[in-house]
Amino acid sequence: MIQVHRLRGEPLFVNADFIDSIESTPDTVITLLDGRRLVVADAAGEVVDAIREFRASVLVAAERLREHAPGHLSVVPPYEE
């Protein structure tokens, strides 16, 4: 999730995986995959930066999980009968 701000300044959290496009017209308009459009106060570049930081944080978290479970594809213990 990324945080953006409505035009009045209220924070709004958006699932970055559901963003289809971001445009400046001159307001920043985020179009979601389902066609809904969100007009936000943040500049388009700031939204893109937030998405990039979010995705990087996911990669860092995945690497930390791998470090705690070396040699395993998953941190879930194998099923035992």
C-alpha atoms as a printed R data frame, in Angstrom:
   type eleno elety resid chain resno       x       y       z
1  ATOM     1    CA   MET     A     1   0.000   0.000   0.000
2  ATOM     2    CA   ILE     A     2   1.132   3.533  -0.683
3  ATOM     3    CA   GLN     A     3  -0.060   6.720   0.968
4  ATOM     4    CA   VAL     A     4  -1.304   9.602  -1.147
5  ATOM     5    CA   HIS     A     5  -3.389  12.612  -0.161
6  ATOM     6    CA   ARG     A     6  -6.818  13.744  -1.231
7  ATOM     7    CA   LEU     A     7  -7.080  17.309  -2.501
8  ATOM     8    CA   ARG     A     8  -8.119  18.506   0.978
9  ATOM     9    CA   GLY     A     9  -5.039  16.829   2.486
10 ATOM    10    CA   GLU     A    10  -6.583  13.730   4.020
11 ATOM    11    CA   PRO     A    11  -4.368  10.649   3.686
12 ATOM    12    CA   LEU     A    12  -5.539   7.873   1.411
13 ATOM    13    CA   PHE     A    13  -3.930   4.434   1.153
14 ATOM    14    CA   VAL     A    14  -3.952   2.782  -2.265
15 ATOM    15    CA   ASN     A    15  -2.924  -0.736  -3.226
16 ATOM    16    CA   ALA     A    16  -0.048  -0.066  -5.629
17 ATOM    17    CA   ASP     A    17  -0.744  -3.355  -7.444
18 ATOM    18    CA   PHE     A    18  -4.145  -2.031  -8.556
19 ATOM    19    CA   ILE     A    19  -2.819   1.128 -10.241
20 ATOM    20    CA   ASP     A    20  -3.187   1.103 -14.023
21 ATOM    21    CA   SER     A    21  -1.951   4.615 -14.810
22 ATOM    22    CA   ILE     A    22  -0.983   7.968 -13.311
23 ATOM    23    CA   GLU     A    23  -1.418  11.226 -15.178
24 ATOM    24    CA   SER     A    24  -1.110  14.957 -14.547
25 ATOM    25    CA   THR     A    25  -3.957  16.948 -16.101
26 ATOM    26    CA   PRO     A    26  -2.850  19.298 -14.187
27 ATOM    27    CA   ASP     A    27  -4.187  17.462 -11.121
28 ATOM    28    CA   THR     A    28  -2.722  14.025 -10.555
29 ATOM    29    CA   VAL     A    29  -5.235  11.358 -11.543
30 ATOM    30    CA   ILE     A    30  -4.635   7.731 -10.554
31 ATOM    31    CA   THR     A    31  -6.625   5.257 -12.613
32 ATOM    32    CA   LEU     A    32  -7.127   1.851 -11.021
33 ATOM    33    CA   LEU     A    33  -7.403  -1.428 -12.915
34 ATOM    34    CA   ASP     A    34 -11.178  -1.474 -12.405
35 ATOM    35    CA   GLY     A    35 -11.502   1.961 -14.045
36 ATOM    36    CA   ARG     A    36 -12.045   3.995 -10.895
37 ATOM    37    CA   ARG     A    37 -10.181   7.296 -10.873
38 ATOM    38    CA   LEU     A    38  -8.671   9.046  -7.876
39 ATOM    39    CA   VAL     A    39  -7.674  12.717  -7.965
40 ATOM    40    CA   VAL     A    40  -4.856  13.324  -5.487
41 ATOM    41    CA   ALA     A    41  -2.819  16.286  -4.292
42 ATOM    42    CA   ASP     A    42   0.518  14.484  -4.699
43 ATOM    43    CA   ALA     A    43   2.515  15.100  -7.876
44 ATOM    44    CA   ALA     A    44   2.661  12.184 -10.315
45 ATOM    45    CA   GLY     A    45   6.407  11.794  -9.709
46 ATOM    46    CA   GLU     A    46   5.817  11.545  -5.951
47 ATOM    47    CA   VAL     A    47   3.287   8.756  -6.510
48 ATOM    48    CA   VAL     A    48   5.740   6.898  -8.746
49 ATOM    49    CA   ASP     A    49   8.467   7.327  -6.108
50 ATOM    50    CA   ALA     A    50   6.109   5.954  -3.434
51 ATOM    51    CA   ILE     A    51   5.372   2.912  -5.607
52 ATOM    52    CA   ARG     A    52   9.094   2.354  -6.199
53 ATOM    53    CA   GLU     A    53   9.844   2.589  -2.457
54 ATOM    54    CA   PHE     A    54   6.986   0.215  -1.642
55 ATOM    55    CA   ARG     A    55   8.191  -2.395  -4.151
56 ATOM    56    CA   ALA     A    56  11.771  -2.070  -2.879
57 ATOM    57    CA   SER     A    57  10.541  -2.640   0.685
58 ATOM    58    CA   VAL     A    58   8.827  -5.851  -0.449
59 ATOM    59    CA   LEU     A    59  12.104  -7.093  -1.948
60 ATOM    60    CA   VAL     A    60  13.994  -6.235   1.262
61 ATOM    61    CA   ALA     A    61  11.407  -8.083   3.360
62 ATOM    62    CA   ALA     A    62  11.616 -11.127   1.073
63 ATOM    63    CA   GLU     A    63  15.402 -11.156   1.375
64 ATOM    64    CA   ARG     A    64  15.149 -11.029   5.180
65 ATOM    65    CA   LEU     A    65  12.803 -14.020   5.119
66 ATOM    66    CA   ARG     A    66  15.282 -15.930   2.962
67 ATOM    67    CA   GLU     A    67  18.089 -15.118   5.393
68 ATOM    68    CA   HIS     A    68  16.082 -16.632   8.256
69 ATOM    69    CA   ALA     A    69  15.239 -19.761   6.297
70 ATOM    70    CA   PRO     A    70  18.296 -20.566   4.175
71 ATOM    71    CA   GLY     A    71  17.800 -23.377   1.700
72 ATOM    72    CA   HIS     A    72  14.028 -23.321   2.044
73 ATOM    73    CA   LEU     A    73  11.546 -22.131  -0.537
74 ATOM    74    CA   SER     A    74   9.165 -21.144   2.229
75 ATOM    75    CA   VAL     A    75   9.312 -20.153   5.878
76 ATOM    76    CA   VAL     A    76   6.391 -22.512   6.569
77 ATOM    77    CA   PRO     A    77   7.566 -25.842   8.003
78 ATOM    78    CA   PRO     A    78   7.017 -28.836   5.700
79 ATOM    79    CA   TYR     A    79   3.866 -30.868   6.157
80 ATOM    80    CA   GLU     A    80   4.395 -33.932   8.316
81 ATOM    81    CA   GLU     A    81   2.006 -36.866   8.633
